[in-house]
Amino acid sequence: MDFGIKGKVAVITGADSGIGRATAKLLADEGVKVALIDKTDEKLDAAVNELKKVGEAIGVQADLRSLDDIEAAKNKVVDQYGQVDILVNCAGITGATGDFLETSDDDWLETLEVDLMAAVRLCRTFIPLMRETGWGRVVLITSEDAVQPYTDEMPYCAAKAGVLNFAKNLSKAYAEDGVLVNSVAPAFIATPMTDAMMEQRAEKTGTDVDGAIASFLDQKRPHLALKRRGKAQEVAAVIAFLCSQQSSFVVGANYRVDGGSVASIGL
């Protein structure tokens, strides 16, 4: 399938690993010029060097909690490529977990700041560039948690529900300008974030990581029909479609890439 986006410019956050890195690789394979944004240094450089083997890529360090950092990142991308056509926000944290009554205001605010407000800042910064040219794609990463509550992950669930609603609102606001906004909802994907979760679970339960994954699937994700962690590349494939010309009639959708983990038939 020809995605029809060769020569487009994509900004991808959380791009030094996991879903962000897999998405950057897939878009680069399609001839997209990619700007990878993350807080890291060595891991970001490694990701950029990998992508340069197949296409054009730059790395930009930025803290997405800072509007100044995001503005500086935009300026660097525009100076390099002249335009931004695609925004994919993969950056996020699990945030505080545990008993709701033991979760502080600061715990909540940290999660909302990274998982929701970073998306707000990024879209406010980059969508105007797409409106100028009359063509754009925005993909925001939500989660199964946006529609399926987990009582030990309340800040994350609330933040991702906010991103889901935010994406739908944006899709209504800017579709007529040629900027198509959609979201993708992964569940239990093999990324550094879930690696850390499983390592902690293994330590707590006195087992190895494989045992922790198996018990997590059995106890915490009983509806995940495929009974395994997803792959970052499996999520990236859906994201890449939503970034393409082939998705020209897809607006305000939330694509689940969750192995069947969400039990309902709703969003």
C-alpha positions in Angstrom: 0.0 0.0 0.0 1.3 3.4 -1.0 0.8 5.7 2.1 1.3 8.8 -0.1 3.3 10.7 2.5 6.8 10.6 1.0 8.5 13.9 1.8 6.1 14.9 4.6 7.5 16.0 7.9 6.6 14.2 11.1 7.2 15.2 14.7 7.1 12.2 17.1 7.3 12.5 20.8 8.4 9.8 23.2 10.5 8.6 20.2 13.6 7.2 21.8 12.0 3.8 22.4 8.9 1.8 22.4 5.9 2.8 20.2 7.4 6.2 19.3 10.6 4.7 18.0 8.7 2.0 16.1 6.4 4.6 14.5 9.4 6.8 13.5 11.0 3.8 11.8 7.9 2.9 9.9 7.3 6.5 8.8 10.9 6.9 7.8 10.6 3.7 5.7 7.7 5.5 3.9 10.0 8.4 3.0 8.8 10.8 5.8 11.3 13.2 7.3 11.1 12.6 11.0 11.9 14.7 14.0 12.2 12.6 17.2 11.5 14.5 20.5 12.4 13.1 23.9 14.1 14.1 27.1 17.0 11.6 26.8 20.4 12.0 25.2 22.1 8.8 24.3 19.0 6.8 23.6 17.6 9.6 21.4 20.9 9.8 19.5 20.8 6.0 19.0 17.3 6.2 17.6 18.2 9.0 15.2 21.3 7.2 14.0 19.2 4.1 13.3 16.7 6.1 11.3 19.3 7.9 9.3 20.1 4.6 7.7 16.8 4.7 5.9 15.9 8.3 5.6 16.1 11.9 7.0 15.9 12.3 10.8 16.8 14.7 13.6 16.6 14.5 17.3 15.3 17.2 19.6 15.6 17.2 23.3 12.6 18.7 25.1 10.7 18.4 28.3 7.0 18.4 27.3 6.0 19.9 30.6 7.7 23.1 29.4 6.0 25.3 26.7 9.3 27.0 26.1 10.9 23.6 25.3 8.1 22.8 22.9 8.4 26.1 21.1 12.1 25.7 20.8 11.6 22.2 19.4 9.2 23.5 16.9 11.6 26.2 15.8 14.4 23.6 15.4 12.2 21.3 13.3 11.0 24.2 11.1 14.5 25.5 10.6 15.6 22.0 9.5 12.6 21.0 7.4 10.5 24.1 6.8 7.2 22.6 7.9 5.4 20.1 10.1 2.7 17.9 8.5 2.3 15.1 11.1 2.3 15.0 14.9 2.3 11.8 16.8 2.4 12.1 20.6 3.6 8.9 22.2 5.2 10.4 25.3 3.7 9.4 28.6 4.2 8.0 32.0 2.3 5.5 34.2 2.3 7.9 37.1 1.3 7.1 40.6 -0.4 3.8 41.2 -2.0 2.2 44.3 -4.8 3.0 46.6 -6.8 6.1 45.7 -6.9 7.3 49.3 -3.1 7.2 49.4 -2.6 9.2 46.1 -1.7 12.8 46.7 -2.5 15.9 44.7 1.1 16.0 43.4 0.7 12.4 42.2 -2.3 13.4 40.2 -0.9 16.6 38.9 2.3 15.0 37.7 0.4 12.4 35.7 -2.0 14.9 34.2 0.9 17.3 33.4 2.7 14.7 31.3 -0.1 12.6 29.9 -2.7 15.2 29.2 -1.3 18.7 29.2 1.8 17.8 27.1 -0.7 16.8 24.4 -2.5 20.1 24.7 0.7 22.1 24.4 2.0 20.1 21.5 -1.3 20.4 19.5 -1.5 24.2 20.3 2.0 24.6 19.0 2.0 22.4 15.8 -1.6 22.5 14.5 -1.3 26.1 13.3 1.5 25.0 10.9 -0.7 22.3 9.4 -3.6 24.7 9.0 -1.4 27.0 7.0 -0.9 24.3 4.4 -4.3 22.8 4.6 -3.0 19.3 5.3 -2.2 17.6 8.6 -2.4 14.5 10.6 -2.4 14.3 14.4 -2.4 11.0 16.3 -2.6 11.1 20.1 -1.9 7.9 22.1 -4.7 7.1 24.6 -5.0 3.7 26.3 -7.4 1.0 27.1 -7.4 2.8 30.5 -9.3 5.7 28.9 -12.5 3.6 28.7 -11.9 0.7 31.1 -11.2 1.7 34.7 -8.4 0.1 36.8 -8.7 1.2 40.4 -5.0 1.1 41.1 -4.2 3.4 38.1 -6.7 6.2 38.6 -4.5 9.2 37.6 -3.4 7.5 34.4 -7.0 6.4 33.6 -8.2 9.9 34.1 -5.4 11.5 32.0 -5.9 9.1 29.1 -9.7 9.6 29.2 -8.9 13.3 28.9 -6.7 12.7 25.9 -9.5 10.7 24.2 -12.0 13.5 24.7 -9.4 16.1 23.7 -8.7 14.2 20.4 -12.4 14.0 19.6 -12.8 17.8 20.2 -9.8 18.6 18.1 -11.1 16.5 15.3 -14.3 18.5 15.2 -12.4 21.8 15.4 -9.9 21.4 12.6 -11.2 18.8 10.1 -12.4 21.6 7.7 -8.9 22.9 7.7 -7.6 19.6 6.4 -6.1 18.6 9.8 -7.4 15.1 10.7 -7.1 14.2 14.3 -7.5 10.6 15.6 -6.3 8.6 18.6 -4.9 5.1 19.1 -5.5 3.1 22.3 -2.9 0.4 23.0 -3.0 -2.1 25.8 -0.1 -3.9 27.5 2.5 -3.3 24.8 6.1 -4.5 25.2 7.7 -1.1 25.9 10.2 0.2 28.5 7.1 1.4 30.6 5.5 -2.0 30.8 9.0 -3.6 31.2 9.4 -1.6 34.4 5.9 -2.5 35.6 6.6 -6.2 35.1 10.0 -6.0 36.8 8.4 -4.4 39.8 5.7 -7.0 39.8 8.3 -9.8 39.5 10.2 -8.4 42.5 6.9 -8.1 44.5 5.7 -11.5 43.7 9.0 -13.3 43.9 9.0 -14.6 40.4 10.7 -13.8 37.1 9.5 -11.3 34.5 7.8 -14.0 32.4 5.9 -15.2 35.5 5.0 -11.7 36.3 3.6 -11.2 32.8 1.6 -14.4 32.9 0.1 -13.6 36.3 -0.7 -10.0 35.2 -2.6 -11.3 32.1 -4.5 -13.7 34.3 -5.4 -11.4 37.2 -5.3 -7.9 35.7 -6.1 -8.3 32.0 -8.5 -11.2 31.8 -10.2 -9.9 28.6 -7.0 -9.7 26.6 -8.0 -12.4 24.2 -4.5 -12.9 22.6 -2.9 -13.6 26.0 0.3 -11.8 25.3 1.9 -8.4 25.3 1.5 -6.5 22.1 4.5 -5.4 20.0 5.4 -1.8 19.4 5.4 -2.4 15.7 1.8 -3.6 15.8 0.7 -0.2 17.2 3.0 1.7 14.9 1.3 0.1 11.9 -2.1 1.6 12.9 -0.5 5.0 13.7 1.2 5.0 10.3 -2.1 4.4 8.5 -3.7 7.3 10.4 -0.8 9.5 9.3 -1.3 8.6 5.6 -3.3 9.7 2.6 -5.2 6.4 3.0 -6.9 7.6 6.1 -8.4 10.6 4.4 -12.0 9.8 5.6 -11.0 8.9 9.1 -11.6 11.7 11.6 -12.2 11.6 15.4 -11.7 7.8 15.6 -10.1 5.9 18.4 -8.4 2.8 17.1 -7.9 0.1 19.7 -4.7 -2.0 19.4 -5.3 -4.0 22.6 -5.5 -7.7 21.9 -9.2 -7.6 22.9 -8.4 -6.2 26.3 -11.4 -3.8 26.5 -14.5 -5.7 27.4 -17.1 -3.3 26.1 -18.3 -2.4 22.6 -18.1 1.3 23.2 -15.1 3.6 22.4 
